Amino acid sequence: MAEGSEIRKFVVGPIETNCYAVVSEGKCLVVDPGATGDMIASHLEDVEVELIVATHCHHDHVCGIRALKEATGAPWAISAADRDHAVEALERSSHVWPDLPTLGLEDPPEPDQLLAEGDVVRVGTLEFRVVACPGHTPGGIALIGMGEAAGLAFVGDTLFAGSAGRTDLAGGDFDQLMATLDKLSREISPDTMLLCGHGPETTMATELATNPFYARR
């Protein structure tokens, strides 16, 4: 990554979601603020938050957006296919996690921008290409670094170290997920660091060699 750029990681919410802040030239992109948006904002007071992106619509990736947006004034973006679920994330998740409304989480407001395959998200000198990743949700996306950000990819809950996103929740589709994993094996170079929605970072090479979901191919 370019000199003067950095990634800050926050583990937030009851399901320990990884929220990432990408900083370049004093500007900041926040990926997946799933809770405690005010806390995240307090750790970003030295930079200008320009954009908030959710990789998908589940509550543990969007329920910190409202507070973060109120604190920073930054717009937020998600794919069109995940928009409806995102703005009703708590209600749509309540049958699986009935105690969510008591945890201080908030649905996000209407998104300011809808992302699609091929869009480019920029922060400072860094660029990330939007790649559609249906399967865990209908509108999941990954952000794959280009140029000075090459070697980094934010993959949300599509791919984990040693695992992949669940497909038993509303909108999940196992066949789509498997097609997406195959697509990512072509779109992401082996030496790329994968910044996942939960758990540790990994590399594409490691997952191709050891992940049981790739062994199914």
ABEGO torsion letter per residue (X at the ends): XBBGBBBBBBBBEAAGBBBBBBBBGGBBBBBGBABGAAAAAAAAAABBBABBBBABABAAAAAAAAAAAAAAGBBBBBBAAAAAAAAAAAAAAAAABAAAAAAGBBBBBBBABBBBBGBBBBBEABBBBBBBBBGABAABBBBBBBEAABGBBBAEAABBBGBBBBAABBGBBAAAAAAAAAAAAAABBAABBBBBABEBBBBAAAAAAABAAAAAX
